[in-house]
Structure formats: structure tokens, C-alpha cells
Amino acid sequence: MSIFDKAKAKAEELLGRAEQLYGESHGDAAATADGEAREAAAEAEEEQLDAERHRREDGLGTGR
């Protein structure tokens, strides 16, 4: 995981939220649903990246 991967996931999450808000404000159900899905996928990716980081940190600490 790099800082760029985490930043990309956060940007995708924010883009999804913006699309969701656009859909809600314009009565566009497809945009709302797509935004929700994009936001959820980005959150899942960010959680996965955090879990990978924690596994690596735990692995480094046990070698002593």
C-alpha cells in the first residue's frame, strides 16, 4: 500500500458521494445508486489497504 493508493481510494469515495448528492438533488435515481455503489467500493478498498498495512506492521514487530 502506498500513500497514493490510499489517496486514490479517498478521492473515489468523495467522487461517489458527490455523484450521490447530485442524483438526490436532481431526482436522478441512477446517479444516486451509482454514487452510493462507488462510495461503498472505495470505502471497502480503503479498509482493505488499512488491513494490509496492519498485517505488515504486525509481521515486522514479531521478528525480534
N, C-alpha and C positions, 0 to 999 in steps of 0.2 A: 504494500500500500504506500502510495506517495501522497504528499500533500495535494498534488494535482488531481488525483483520483477522488479524494475527499471533497475538494472544491468543485469538481465536476458534478459529483452526486448532489451537493448542496445547491448548485445552480439549477440542476434538473428539477429538484424539489421545488425551488422557488418559481421556476417556469411553469410547472404543473399547477401550483397554487394560483398563479396569475391567470392561467387559462381557465381554471375552475371558476374564479371570480368573474372573469369575462362572461363565461357561459351563464352564470347565475344572474348577472346584471342585465344580460340581453335575452334571457329566456331561451338560450340555446342549450338544450339538454345534452346534445352530443359533445359540445365543448366542455360542459360541466363534467360529464362522465370521463372524457379523455383526460382532463386536467386532474381529476381525482386519481385515475389509474397511474398517470405519470408521476404524481406526487408520491403515491404509495410505493411504486417501484424504486424511486430514488431513495426513499427512506429505508427500504429493505437493503438496497445496495450499501448505503452508508452504515447500517448496522452490521452488515457482513464485513465491511472494511474494518470497523472497530473491533469485531470479534477476532479477525485475523491478526490485528495488531496486538491484542491482548494475548493471543496464543503465542506469538513470537516473543513478547516480553516475558511471559511465564517460562518459556523454554530457555531463554537466556539466563534467567535467575536460578535455574536448578543445576547448572553445570559446575557449581563451586564445590 
